[in-house]
């Protein structure tokens, strides 16, 4: 567990680590870079770098949190990676099911496997399930997410590297938009962001603008048309963590 600087969450919890690239959004993967740093620092959990690994010893961690948390699950991995056994995914879900006072945000690029396995998983209201969509080439992931049993569904359009003018937001509760950062970030156009924001407005979907990105993401900030947009899914009802905008 670690406190997170990611704007739309509070903590990160990584019961698995490591991943492999599957689409254009993975090109400059921050988790891969961070894994190498942690490996160089001698952190035991990352001794194998960015190879896919499961960490059963981490499964008890959410039971120790005394107050309600909003938690990004696997910021350093993809829970639905093909190398992660269904049995372990089910164990992760069981922990989330048993901790209804916390919100668990799960994000995958592997929408096909998510759809394949979703009936084998227990979808309690505190599990928010999302897919990453960086451009139109992978927009099909939204349709697969929509078919799952997740109670709260969201999209992470980050890094946004192309326009998404025709999003189908039916049954989608939340959209996060962000530009790429790092040494060689691909540009994100303001028109793309504004168009997505308008699509969310028309569909009554919560809109969260994370960052403009760029080589100096802090300097570029996250102001859009003079304000920040930190909307969260308002239809989600839970005792504990607040999800109102």
N, C-alpha and C positions, 0 to 999 in steps of 0.2 A: 504494500500500500504506500502511496505517496501523494502529498498534496499536489494539485495540478495547476499549471498556469494556463491550461486550455480554458477559454472563456466560458464555455457552455457546460462545464462540469466542476466538481469540487475535488474529487480524488481519482486516482487511477489504481486499478487492481489487475494484476497480470498473472492469472493462473496458467497461461501459456506464454511463451516468447518465441520470436522468430517467425519468418514468413518467406515467401517467394513472390516475385513480380508476376502479375497476370494482365495488366493493362497499362495504358499510358499514364494514368495517375500515379503509378508506382515509381516512375522514373527517378525521382529524387526523394525517395522514401526517408523521412526524418527518423523513423524507428530503426532503420538499418544503420544509419549514421550513429545514432545514440547507442545502439547495441555494441558497436565497435569501440566506442569510447568507454563504455562500462566494462567491456572485456579487457581493455588495456589497463583499466584501473584495478583489475583483479577481483571484480565483483563475481562471486561464485555463480550466481544465477545466470550470468552471461558468459560463462567460461567457453561455451561453444559458439559465441558470436551470435549471428542471426539465423542459425539453424533452428528448425522448429523443435521445441521442447515443451513437455508438460511439467507442471510443478504442483503435485498433489499436496505438498506441505503448505501451500498458500490457501487452501480451501477453507480453513478455519478462520481466516483473518476477518471476514465480515461479521462474524459472531462476536468480535471483540469491540465493535464500534458502539459506543453508548448513546450517541445522538444520531438522528436521521441524516443520511448522507446522499448526495447525488454522485454516482460512481461510473466512470468510464471503464468498461471491462475490456482488457487486452489492448491498451494503447500501444503495446509493443508487439502485437501479433494479430492474427485473425482467427477467432474461435472456430470458424467453419473451414479452416484449411484442411485439405484432404488428408494430411498426415496426422490429424488429431482424431483419435477414435471417438465414435459416437458415445461409447460408454463414459469417456471423460467429459465430453460436452454435457451429457446428462448429469454428471456429478456437479458440474459448474451450475447448471440450471437448478439443481436441487438446493444448492446453497442460496441462490437468489430467491427461490420459492420460499425458503425457510426464514428469510429476512425481509418481510413485507414493509418494514419501516424505512427501508432504503430504496432509492431508485437506481436501477442498473441499466446503463446505456451500452448496448452491444452494437458494434458496427462491423459490417463485412463487405468485401468486394466479391465474395463467392456466393452470389445470390442463388446460383443453381444448387449448390449443396444445402444451403439454408432451406430452399423449397423442398428438396429431397427428404430432409430430416425433420421438418417442422412438426409433423404429426407424432414424432417420437419424443417430443419435448413438452413440458408443462408450462403454459404461457400465463403466468400470473400478471396482475395489472402493474406491478412495479418493474417489469422488464420492458424497456423501450428498445425496439429492434430497428436498426437502420441499415441502409446500403449506401455505398459511395458511388457517386455518378459524376465523373469529371467532364464528360462531353456526350454528344448524342450517340456515339458509338456504343455506349454501355447503358443507355437509357432503358433498355429492356430489363435491367435489374429491378426497376420500380415495379413492374408488373409481377415479377416473382415475389417480391416482398409483400405486395398487396394480397397474394394468395395464402400467406402464412396465417397462423393463429395468433400472432402478436397483437396485444391489446392496444399498444401505442406504436405507431410506425413513423419513422423519420428518414429524411434524406440528408446526406452530407455531400454538398456540391463543392468539394474542396479536394485538391486544387481545381478550381474551375478554369479549364483551358480551352473552352469553346462555348458558343451560345447554346442555350437550351430553351428554344422558343415555344415548344409544344409539350410541356410537362403535363402528364396525366396525374393530377393530385387527388384523385378519388381515394378515400380511405387513408390519406396521408395526413398526419397530425402536425408535422414540424419540418421545416426546411432550414438547414444551415448553409450559408454561402461563405466561401473564403478563397482568397488568391494564394498562389504558391509563393513560398519564401525560400531562402537559401542563397547560394552563390550564383546560380544560373536560373533564376525563376522564369517560367513562361508567363507572359503578360495576361492579365485579366482585364477586359474592357468594362467600363462603367455601364455601358448600354446593356451588357449581358446581365449585370446585377440588377439594374432597375427593371428590366423585363421580368426577371424571376420574382422580384418583389411584387410587381403588379399582378403576376399570375397567382401568387400566394394571397394577395388581398382579395382577388375575385373569388378564390376558392375557400376563403376563410381559414387559411392555414397559417399557423404561427411562423414568423420569419425571423431568423437570427443572422445578423451580419457579423461574421467573426473577424475578418481582416482583409485589407487590400493586399497584403503580402509584399513581395519585392525583396531586394537585398537587405533593406533596413525596414523590417516589418513594423518595428516599434515607432519609427518616425512616420511611416505612412499611415499608421493607426487603423481605426475601424469606424470612422465617421462617414456616414452616407447621407448626402443632402442635409448636412448640418446637425445630424443627430445619430445616436447609437440605436441599434435595434436588437434588443435582447429578449424577444418574445419566446415563451416556452409553451408547450402544449397545455392549453387551458382546460381541456375536457378530461384531463387525467385527475382522478380523485383518489387520494391516499391520506391516511393518517400519518403525519410526520412531515416529510420534506414538502415545502411549498413549490408549486410549479406554475404559479400565476405570473404573468408578465410583470 
